Structure formats: structure tokens, C-alpha cells
Amino acid sequence: MRIISPLLFLAIPFISLANTAKIATPPIEAVQVQQSSFSKIIPAYRATYTLLHKSDPVGTAIRELSYLEDDKIKYHYETDISWLIFSDKRSETSIVTIKNSQVIPLSYDYQREGTGRDKYYQWQYDLNAKTATDLKNDKTITLDFSDGLLDKLSYHLQNRIDLINNPEQKRFIYPVISSKGSVKSYEYLYDGKEELMLPYGLIKTIRLKREIIEKKRITYAWFAPELNFLLVKLYQVKAGSEQFEAQLTTLELK
């Protein structure tokens, strides 16, 4: 197990005392990620993030990937937020497989609890039968997976693979099945390069942008080429008001 530690920092958030050496990552080549070698490109890992609201820490997030039997991959994301009288815990898990650089979803689970109404969803996917089953409501619908249909979490993994395969790509579009069974296109556009100081340390990144005009919402995502395009920062603003920010704190390779 290898642990990549964050920099030490003063009471003023994210101001570094000194540089901390990171474990070197081999240069990234624009090669096709094949299922048999996928674990060599993206090893199993656990990344932790600090969640902020208007620069104040309000919670933590975890993103992790692990390898299961039968060439299956478990991709998991969870958040835990506590702010004033508001609390929110969310967990998403996708079970997928990889074939010719394409993420193939097998199941998706979502749970949310805290202030307000709790929610959960469970879906299973069958590409051969072209069906998706809503286990919560015992309902099966027909879907066309030929265009690379993904669930609301697994498209993040597909985006990372696409960045590894083609670092110069400027536009990314993913058909995503919602928790209610409808399909929407998620589009991200290249938005420049930036060097960031994070709790993890100083790191060079590329930035993608997703804008939903009808909801007046913009999401920015930063990825680090030296970490095989791991997501290192996320920032969302709605109608000009900051919603949240996530910053990479630690990265543990398993």
C-alpha cells in the first residue's frame, strides 16, 4: 500500500509550509486503456477531499476504486456535510466493467440521508437485453446502450479514461441515465490549464467546464495529468452564488 500525504499547512487554510515530495508517476501516453491492463493505468485507490462552502470547511468526501472478481470494478463516491443546522450524507456506488476503453455499467446504488427527505435508488443494467431495472420500484425499462450509456457515477470514470487516452480532447459528451430512468446528455468543455495549491500540495491541472443554462448552474472540474487525470478539485456555482467546493486532501494507492 502506498500513501501520498498532503502538505502540512498553517491555520490559514491551504497555505503551505514547505514542499512535500510526491511519489513519481510514469509519463502518460495516449494509449488505449484495455480491460486486461486497466489496473496498471489506474490502480485501486482512495482519494479524500475537503468540502468547502464560501471557503469554510463543511465536510469531507471520498472517491475510491477497487477491483473485484470476474473483471468487475467497484467505483464509489461519498460525502458527509454538516453546516449550521444542515446535515447531508450521500453515497453512490457503480459496479462496472471495461471493454475497449468503454465503461460498461452493471449496477448503480444511491443513498442520501440527513436534513429533509431521505432517498435511495438501486438500478441493474443488462446490455445484452437492452434493459435497466429499477429495483426499488420493481420496474424494468428498455434502453439503447449502443451509444455508451452510463449511470450518474460511472460517467466520471469514463471521463477520466477519455482524458488519459486523449489529453488534447476539448469536448466530452456522455449519455447518462438518471435515477428515474430518463436519459440526458452531460457535456464538458476544456476550459484551460491552471496550477493549484490544494491541501494535497501544489499541482498542475487542466480544467473542464459544464454549464446548464436553464438552471443557471456552472460546474468546474480540475484534473491532474501527473496523477493520471485524477479529479483534484470541483467547484459549483448557481445563479452567481457559490454552492460548494471540493479539494483533494490525500491519495492512497492500494
C-alpha positions in Angstrom: 0.0 0.0 0.0 1.3 3.4 -0.9 0.1 6.6 0.8 0.5 10.0 -0.8 0.3 12.5 2.0 -0.9 16.1 1.9 1.3 19.1 2.7 1.4 20.4 6.2 -0.4 23.7 6.4 -1.0 26.6 8.9 -4.2 27.6 10.5 -4.9 29.8 7.4 -6.4 27.2 5.1 -4.2 25.7 2.4 -1.1 27.9 2.9 1.9 25.5 2.6 4.8 25.5 5.0 7.1 23.5 2.7 7.1 21.3 -0.4 6.4 17.6 0.2 7.7 15.1 -2.3 5.1 13.1 -4.1 5.6 9.6 -5.5 6.5 9.9 -9.1 4.0 8.8 -11.7 5.2 7.5 -15.0 4.6 9.8 -18.0 1.2 9.4 -19.5 1.0 8.2 -23.1 -2.2 8.4 -25.2 -2.7 4.7 -25.2 -5.9 2.8 -25.3 -6.9 1.5 -21.9 -7.7 -2.2 -22.3 -9.6 -4.2 -19.7 -6.6 -6.5 -19.0 -4.2 -3.7 -18.3 -6.6 -1.2 -16.8 -5.4 -1.7 -13.2 -1.9 -0.7 -14.4 -3.2 2.6 -15.8 -5.5 3.3 -12.9 -4.5 1.3 -9.8 -7.0 0.8 -7.0 -7.1 4.0 -4.9 -8.8 6.0 -2.2 -8.9 9.8 -2.5 -10.2 12.1 0.2 -11.4 15.7 -0.3 -12.2 18.7 1.9 -15.6 20.2 1.2 -16.0 23.9 1.5 -18.7 26.5 1.4 -17.6 30.0 0.8 -14.0 29.0 1.9 -15.2 27.4 5.1 -14.7 23.6 5.6 -18.1 21.9 6.0 -17.4 18.3 5.3 -15.4 15.6 3.6 -15.7 13.4 0.5 -14.2 10.1 -0.5 -13.7 8.7 -4.0 -12.4 5.2 -4.4 -11.9 2.5 -7.0 -11.3 -1.2 -6.3 -11.1 -4.4 -8.4 -13.5 -7.3 -7.9 -13.7 -10.8 -9.3 -14.8 -11.5 -12.9 -13.2 -8.3 -14.3 -15.6 -6.1 -12.4 -14.7 -2.8 -10.9 -16.3 -1.0 -7.9 -16.4 2.8 -8.2 -17.6 4.6 -5.1 -18.2 8.2 -4.0 -19.5 9.5 -0.7 -19.9 12.9 1.0 -20.6 13.9 4.6 -21.6 17.6 5.1 -22.5 19.4 8.3 -23.2 23.1 8.2 -25.1 25.0 10.8 -28.3 23.0 11.3 -28.0 21.3 7.9 -26.6 17.8 7.5 -26.3 15.6 4.4 -24.7 12.2 3.8 -24.6 10.7 0.3 -23.2 7.5 -1.1 -23.0 6.4 -4.7 -21.6 3.0 -5.9 -21.3 1.8 -9.5 -20.3 -1.7 -10.5 -18.8 -1.7 -14.0 -16.6 -3.5 -16.4 -14.2 -2.1 -19.0 -14.1 -3.2 -22.7 -12.0 -1.4 -25.3 -11.8 1.8 -23.2 -15.5 1.9 -22.7 -17.1 1.8 -19.2 -20.0 -0.7 -19.2 -22.4 -0.1 -16.2 -23.7 -3.2 -14.4 -25.4 -1.6 -11.4 -25.8 1.7 -9.6 -26.8 2.4 -5.9 -27.5 5.8 -4.4 -28.4 6.7 -0.8 -29.0 10.0 0.8 -29.9 10.9 4.4 -29.9 14.0 6.6 -31.9 17.2 6.7 -35.0 16.8 4.7 -36.2 13.7 2.9 -34.0 10.6 2.7 -33.6 9.0 -0.8 -32.3 5.8 -2.3 -32.2 4.3 -5.7 -31.0 0.9 -7.0 -30.6 0.0 -10.7 -29.3 -3.0 -12.5 -28.3 -2.9 -16.2 -28.4 -5.7 -18.9 -26.7 -4.6 -22.1 -27.5 -7.8 -23.9 -31.2 -7.5 -23.2 -31.0 -3.7 -23.5 -32.9 -3.2 -20.2 -32.5 -1.3 -17.0 -34.3 -2.5 -13.8 -35.3 -0.1 -11.1 -35.0 -2.5 -8.1 -36.7 0.0 -5.7 -39.9 0.1 -7.7 -39.6 -3.3 -9.4 -39.8 -1.8 -12.8 -37.8 -2.7 -16.0 -37.4 -0.3 -18.9 -35.8 -0.7 -22.4 -32.8 1.3 -23.2 -30.3 1.6 -26.0 -26.8 1.1 -24.7 -25.2 1.3 -28.2 -24.1 4.9 -27.6 -22.2 4.1 -24.4 -25.0 4.8 -21.9 -23.6 5.4 -18.4 -25.0 5.9 -14.9 -24.7 9.1 -12.9 -21.3 8.0 -11.3 -19.7 5.7 -13.9 -19.5 8.6 -16.5 -16.9 10.2 -14.2 -14.7 7.1 -14.7 -15.3 7.2 -18.4 -14.3 10.9 -18.5 -11.0 10.0 -16.8 -10.3 7.2 -19.2 -11.0 9.6 -22.1 -8.6 12.2 -20.7 -5.9 9.5 -20.4 -6.4 8.3 -23.9 -6.6 11.7 -25.5 -5.2 14.6 -23.3 -5.9 17.1 -26.0 -9.6 16.4 -26.3 -11.6 19.6 -25.8 -15.2 18.3 -25.7 -16.8 15.4 -23.9 -20.4 14.3 -24.2 -21.9 11.4 -22.1 -25.4 9.9 -22.3 -26.4 9.4 -18.7 -29.4 7.6 -17.2 -31.0 9.4 -14.4 -32.2 8.0 -11.1 -35.7 7.9 -12.6 -34.8 6.3 -15.9 -34.6 9.2 -18.3 -31.5 9.8 -20.4 -29.7 13.1 -20.6 -26.5 14.3 -22.3 -23.8 15.6 -20.0 -21.3 17.9 -21.8 -18.0 19.1 -20.5 -15.7 21.6 -22.4 -12.0 22.2 -22.0 -11.5 25.5 -20.1 -7.8 25.9 -19.7 -4.8 25.0 -17.6 -4.1 26.0 -14.0 -1.6 25.4 -11.2 -3.4 24.9 -7.9 -2.4 25.0 -4.3 -4.5 22.4 -2.5 -4.3 20.6 0.9 -2.7 17.8 -1.1 0.0 20.2 -2.4 1.0 22.3 -5.4 -0.1 20.6 -8.6 -0.6 21.4 -12.3 -4.1 20.8 -13.7 -6.4 21.1 -16.7 -9.9 22.5 -16.2 -13.2 21.4 -17.7 -16.5 23.3 -17.5 -20.1 22.1 -17.6 -22.9 24.8 -17.9 -26.6 24.1 -17.6 -28.1 27.4 -18.8 -31.7 26.7 -17.9 -30.7 26.0 -14.2 -28.1 28.8 -14.2 -25.5 26.3 -12.9 -21.9 26.0 -13.8 -19.6 23.2 -12.6 -15.8 23.4 -13.0 -13.6 20.3 -12.6 -9.8 20.2 -12.3 -7.8 17.1 -13.2 -4.1 16.4 -12.6 -2.1 14.9 -15.6 0.7 13.8 -13.2 -1.9 11.7 -11.3 -3.3 10.1 -14.4 -6.0 12.8 -14.6 -7.5 12.2 -11.1 -10.1 14.7 -10.2 -8.4 17.1 -7.7 -10.9 20.0 -7.4 -14.6 20.6 -8.0 -16.4 23.9 -7.8 -20.0 24.7 -8.5 -21.9 28.0 -8.7 -25.6 28.6 -9.3 -27.1 31.9 -10.3 -23.8 33.6 -9.3 -23.8 32.1 -5.8 -21.2 29.5 -4.8 -22.7 26.1 -4.0 -19.7 24.1 -2.9 -16.1 23.3 -3.5 -14.1 20.1 -3.1 -10.3 20.0 -2.8 -8.0 16.9 -2.8 -6.5 16.2 0.6 -4.9 12.8 0.4 -4.4 10.0 -2.2 -3.8 6.4 -1.2 -2.8 3.9 -3.9 -3.7 0.3 -2.9 
